[in-house]
Amino acid sequence: MFQRIRWASLAAAGASLALLLGTAGTADASPNAVRVAVLYEHHNFEGESVALYADTCRGNPVPQYQNAPEGWNDRVTSMQIFVSCDIVIHEHGFQSGRSARLKSGSYANLGNSHGFNDTISSFSFLRPWAGVAPGRAPAG
């Protein structure tokens, strides 16, 4: 009897400690999260890199937002965007300042192509405008 109570106490203490400290990993990720882009520190996709994840943009009319990952504020010079989302890059945090909408593709030097060398602080992830003329909203 004493042995059973002791094991139950240890299990409860372990569970409490896990809740107190928190757990990270796949349990915290959205089941729909996909890699939408890779950011690079230098032009031509060189230097350190970090991936951006968001819920799938296809069929999701609500924009998703994200500030630059920790350590990446005003550090991005090139990026690759995959077909799942268009990305709006913003000069300041919380989607403020100058911005530019980028479609899927490779951007080897954002300073030359869009005037955003080491000035990106936040991102908006949007449903792609496939086959829609600029300035027109995509159909439903």
KAWOPE-V950295 format. One record per pair of residues at least 12 apart in sequence whose C-alpha atoms are under 10 Angstrom apart, sorted by the first residue. I is the first residue (numbers start at 1). J is the second residue. If there is no record, write none. Layout:
# KAWOPE-V950295
I_J + I_J
This chain:
# KAWOPE-V950295
29_53 + 29_54 + 29_55 + 30_53 + 30_54 + 30_55 + 31_55 + 31_56 + 32_53 + 32_54 + 32_55 + 32_56 + 32_57 + 33_52 + 33_53 + 33_54 + 33_55 + 33_56 + 33_57 + 34_51 + 34_52 + 34_53 + 34_54 + 34_55 + 34_56 + 34_57 + 34_82 + 34_84 + 34_85 + 35_51 + 35_52 + 35_53 + 35_54 + 35_55 + 35_56 + 35_81 + 35_82 + 35_83 + 35_84 + 35_85 + 36_51 + 36_52 + 36_53 + 36_54 + 36_55 + 36_56 + 36_57 + 36_80 + 36_81 + 36_82 + 36_83 + 36_84 + 36_85 + 36_86 + 36_87 + 36_104 + 36_125 + 37_50 + 37_51 + 37_52 + 37_53 + 37_54 + 37_79 + 37_80 + 37_81 + 37_82 + 37_83 + 37_84 + 37_85 + 37_86 + 37_87 + 37_104 + 37_105 + 37_106 + 38_50 + 38_51 + 38_52 + 38_53 + 38_76 + 38_78 + 38_79 + 38_80 + 38_81 + 38_82 + 38_106 + 39_51 + 39_52 + 39_68 + 39_69 + 39_72 + 39_75 + 39_76 + 39_77 + 39_78 + 39_79 + 39_80 + 39_81 + 39_107 + 40_72 + 40_75 + 40_76 + 40_77 + 40_78 + 40_79 + 40_80 + 40_107 + 40_108 + 40_109 + 41_72 + 41_74 + 41_75 + 41_76 + 41_77 + 41_78 + 41_79 + 41_117 + 41_118 + 42_75 + 42_76 + 42_77 + 42_78 + 42_79 + 42_108 + 42_109 + 42_110 + 42_117 + 42_118 + 43_76 + 43_77 + 43_78 + 43_79 + 43_107 + 43_108 + 43_109 + 43_110 + 43_111 + 43_112 + 43_117 + 44_77 + 44_78 + 44_79 + 44_106 + 44_107 + 44_108 + 44_109 + 44_110 + 45_76 + 45_77 + 45_78 + 45_79 + 45_80 + 45_106 + 45_107 + 45_108 + 45_109 + 46_77 + 46_78 + 46_79 + 46_108 + 47_77 + 47_78 + 48_72 + 48_76 + 49_72 + 49_76 + 49_78 + 49_79 + 50_69 + 50_72 + 50_76 + 50_79 + 51_69 + 51_79 + 51_80 + 51_81 + 52_66 + 52_68 + 52_69 + 52_81 + 52_123 + 52_125 + 53_66 + 53_125 + 54_66 + 54_84 + 54_85 + 54_124 + 54_125 + 54_126 + 55_84 + 55_85 + 55_125 + 56_84 + 56_85 + 56_125 + 56_126 + 56_127 + 57_83 + 57_84 + 57_85 + 57_86 + 57_125 + 57_126 + 57_127 + 57_128 + 58_83 + 58_84 + 58_85 + 58_86 + 58_126 + 58_127 + 58_128 + 58_129 + 59_126 + 59_127 + 59_128 + 59_140 + 60_85 + 60_125 + 60_126 + 60_127 + 60_128 + 60_140 + 61_126 + 61_127 + 61_128 + 61_138 + 61_140 + 62_125 + 62_126 + 62_127 + 63_87 + 63_124 + 63_125 + 63_126 + 63_127 + 64_87 + 64_123 + 64_124 + 64_125 + 64_126 + 64_127 + 65_87 + 65_88 + 65_94 + 65_95 + 65_122 + 65_123 + 65_124 + 65_125 + 65_126 + 66_93 + 66_94 + 66_95 + 66_121 + 66_122 + 66_123 + 66_124 + 66_125 + 67_89 + 67_90 + 67_92 + 67_93 + 67_94 + 67_95 + 67_120 + 67_121 + 67_122 + 67_123 + 67_124 + 68_89 + 68_90 + 68_92 + 68_93 + 68_94 + 68_120 + 68_121 + 68_122 + 68_123 + 69_121 + 69_122 + 72_118 + 72_119 + 72_120 + 72_121 + 72_122 + 73_91 + 73_92 + 73_93 + 73_118 + 73_119 + 73_120 + 73_121 + 73_122 + 74_91 + 74_92 + 74_116 + 74_117 + 74_118 + 74_119 + 74_120 + 74_121 + 74_122 + 75_116 + 75_117 + 75_118 + 75_119 + 75_120 + 75_121 + 76_109 + 76_110 + 76_111 + 76_116 + 76_117 + 76_118 + 76_119 + 76_120 + 76_121 + 77_107 + 77_108 + 77_109 + 77_110 + 77_111 + 77_112 + 77_115 + 77_116 + 77_117 + 77_118 + 77_119 + 77_120 + 78_106 + 78_107 + 78_108 + 78_109 + 78_110 + 78_111 + 78_116 + 78_117 + 78_118 + 79_105 + 79_106 + 79_107 + 79_108 + 79_109 + 79_110 + 80_102 + 80_103 + 80_104 + 80_105 + 80_106 + 80_107 + 80_108 + 81_102 + 81_103 + 81_104 + 81_105 + 81_106 + 81_107 + 82_103 + 82_104 + 82_105 + 82_106 + 83_103 + 83_104 + 83_105 + 83_127 + 83_128 + 83_130 + 84_103 + 84_104 + 84_125 + 84_126 + 84_127 + 84_128 + 85_102 + 85_103 + 85_104 + 85_124 + 85_125 + 85_126 + 85_127 + 85_128 + 85_129 + 86_101 + 86_102 + 86_103 + 86_104 + 86_105 + 86_124 + 86_125 + 86_126 + 86_127 + 86_128 + 86_129 + 86_130 + 87_100 + 87_101 + 87_102 + 87_103 + 87_104 + 87_123 + 87_124 + 87_125 + 87_126 + 87_127 + 87_128 + 88_100 + 88_101 + 88_102 + 88_103 + 88_122 + 88_123 + 88_124 + 88_125 + 88_126 + 89_101 + 89_102 + 89_114 + 89_116 + 89_119 + 89_120 + 89_121 + 89_122 + 89_123 + 89_124 + 89_125 + 90_116 + 90_119 + 90_120 + 90_121 + 90_122 + 90_123 + 90_124 + 91_116 + 91_118 + 91_119 + 91_120 + 91_121 + 91_122 + 91_123 + 92_119 + 92_120 + 92_121 + 92_122 + 92_123 + 93_120 + 93_121 + 93_122 + 93_123 + 94_121 + 94_122 + 94_123 + 94_124 + 95_120 + 95_121 + 95_122 + 95_123 + 95_124 + 96_121 + 96_122 + 96_123 + 97_120 + 97_121 + 97_122 + 98_115 + 98_116 + 98_119 + 98_120 + 99_114 + 99_115 + 99_116 + 99_120 + 99_122 + 99_123 + 99_124 + 100_114 + 100_115 + 100_116 + 100_123 + 101_114 + 101_123 + 101_124 + 101_125 + 101_126 + 102_114 + 102_125 + 102_126 + 102_128 + 103_126 + 103_127 + 103_128 + 103_129 + 103_130 + 104_128
